[in-house]
């Protein structure tokens, strides 16, 4: 990679050991990805902060960076932690876990990272512009900002996103380049998705079916709302590794010259009909009676929480089941003001922020079977709990019907 004089100085340690280590990692990444140079970024999203998924090595690393007085050079936000940082006792989180998680978040704060702890930073004050280059980790946020906003990020891991935030630069390669953003496979939808879960199932099926680094061009869902595309993107990044997709008539880059030219030459094609969608519900349909219904993967928008509150109207959550909804602190403040949180709590449910049931230590909370309207969550929960907790994927309406009485 070509390095400017200033970048060479950082690499040589003139800006301190933390920045030198970060620069070394980014240069390695750039060399591996064939980048010729760095480009500046002004935003980052840093994943891998839950103590459950990152453990003591991350805690030690972030505390040592904070001790070295390193600070980020971008508007950097955090992905979900392993618990609601304020109400962890209400979730039943063990104090030993909470102590470590609070230390991780406090160290990040000293690095000047915004402790928003959400996987939907674009709904919470860290939304890139169309065409803006950013350094995001968190697969669902990567798919969202690349596809729905038309910003540009590569698929970063937590450590390289943090390094990029410290240096304020990313290697120019991969999805930052026009040539890698052109659609490579046409996806024809031969059914009408009925609800949010069908979109999540569709994303799951696409992710499983296309090869790494393919860019699907989806036809037939131009009516999809942003919330539904959010679920679709999250599931496609979970079952596979989709980081960018286009939806004809819906996502912004479909209109760009290079994408339009590329679409005329799409050679492979995938058809998704009712049977393919049913196969996803079947595959993610483990578990009998739920002891938890988990809504909010990715974290809920205001509209999604309003829908939950409406569906709960006149109903009560059954005693043996919990209904937990997850969102960002910013969205939580808004839905509290609008009265939706109160409605959910009156019905016996609860709303938490900062976390989700994939990155929280769910196996320590005693849950054995989770129902969720997110294919991503249903895919990960059994894997993240080594099979101790089963998960069933179904629509929000079915989740609410099953866990409540009228
Ligand atoms: Fe977000 Fe957790 Fe799902 S981080 S995308 S709610 S697995």
Boltz pocket constraint, residues with backbone or C-beta under 6 A from the ligand:
constraints:
  - pocket:
      binder: B
      contacts: [[A, 79], [A, 80], [A, 119], [A, 140], [A, 234], [A, 296], [A, 297], [A, 298], [A, 299], [A, 355], [A, 356], [A, 357], [A, 358], [A, 359], [A, 376], [A, 377], [A, 380]]
      max_distance: 6.0
